[in-house]
Structure formats: structure tokens, C-alpha cells
Amino acid sequence: MEQKRQSKIERLLQKELSLMLEAETRKTHGIMLSVSEVRVSSDLSYCTAYISVFPSERGDEIIANLKANVKSLRYDLGQRLRHQLRIIPELRFFKDETLDYMEHIDELLKK
């Protein structure tokens, strides 16, 4: 039962975070962000979000910016989800490197 609730909350947080980041990236041209995966701890106190950045060269800069603004992002998320969640989890952002890894594998296979 707990796993089902956890996965519902993960989907909800992924949807809301992606909408928030999409609205922010409209201001910056040439950068595209997507929330590829969200993991929530079993006690629902921590949310780990994996962010895919295009172009990947600016990924570290974007993740550092998100980490610097984590309090305001959590507040905005709380305003959006205040009727659905009692406690908004602590947010942690990491760069999703699966696209870079796939690109690297393709290069190795072409050689």
C-alpha cells in the first residue's frame, strides 16, 4: 500500500516540477529542461529529482542554479500542492546523464 502512495506522489511531484521548470525556461532561449525521474523517500520527507538539460554543456550551471534556489522552488511547489500534500518534501536536484551516456555508447559503437 505504501509503495502505491509513494509512486502517486512521485508522479504528482514530477508533473508539477516539470510545469514549474518549463515556465522558467521560457524566459531563457536555447535551453530545455525536463524532469526525467523523481524519487521520494519512504517517509515522504525527501524528493530527489533528476533533471535532463539540453544542451548538456550548461547542465552543471543549471543544476547549481536550481540548488541555489531550492527554497523558493519548494515554496512555489507548496503553493501549488497545498491542497494535495500536507508536507512538501525537501528538494534535491541531480543532473540526469543518461542521454550523455547513450551518446557516448553510440560513438563507441560507430568506431
N, C-alpha and C positions, 0 to 999 in steps of 0.2 A: 504494500500500500504506500509506503513511504517513497519508494522509487518512482511511482506514478506521479505523485505530487511534485517530487523534485524535477522530473522531466517536464511537467507542465510549467513550472516556474522558470525553468531554463528556456523554454520556447518563448514565454512571455517576455523575459528579460532580453533575449536575443532580438525579438521583434522591436521592442521599444528602443534599445540601444542603437539598432541599425537606423531607425527613423530619426533619432536624435543626431547621429553622426552624418546621415545623409543631408539633413538640414544645414549642418555646419559646413559640410564640404561644398555645398552650392556656392558659398562665398569665395572659395579658392578654386580657381580654374586649373584643370590639368591633374587633379588628384582625385582618386576614387578610393573610398574606404568601404569595406564590408565586414560585418561581424560573422566570421566563419563558424565559430563554435562558442558556446557558453557552458561553463560547468559551475554548478552550485554545490557548496559543501552540504554534508548530510544534515547539519543543524541550521542550514539556510542563512548563515551569517557571512559567508564569503562568496563572491561571484567572480570567477575568472573568465575573462573574455579574450578570445583570440581574434585579432584584427588583421585582415588581409589588406595590404596597401599597394596601390598601383599608381605610379611607378615605384618599384621596390627600393630604389636608391634613397627615397625620402622616408622609408619606413621607420628607421630609428628616431628620426626627428619627430615624426608624427606620434609615435608611442611615447616619447619623452614629454611631448606637449599634453597628451592625454593624462599621463601620470601626474603632471604638474597641476592639472585642472580637475583632479578626481573628486574633490569636494563639491565643486559646483555641478559636475555631472551627476553625482549621487543625489544632490538636492533636486535637480531637474527631473531625474528619474523618480524620485519620491513624489514630486508634484503630479507626475503622470500616472503613477500607480498607487496613489494613496488610498483608493477605494478597493484595491485588489490585494495588496500586501500590507500587513501590519508593520513589519520591519523591513527596511530596504537594506540589502546586504552590502558589505564593504566591496568596492570595486577594485579589481586588479586587471591590468591590461598587459597583454603579451603579443608580440608580433607573430603572425601565422606564417611560417616559412615553407608550407607545402608546395606552393607554386614555384618558388625558387628551387626547391628540391626536385620537382618534376622537370623543370627546365634543365637542370644540371644532368639528370639521368638521360634526357633526350640528347643532349650534347655528347655524352659518353657513348650512347648507342650509335650515333651518326659516325663516330670515329672508327 
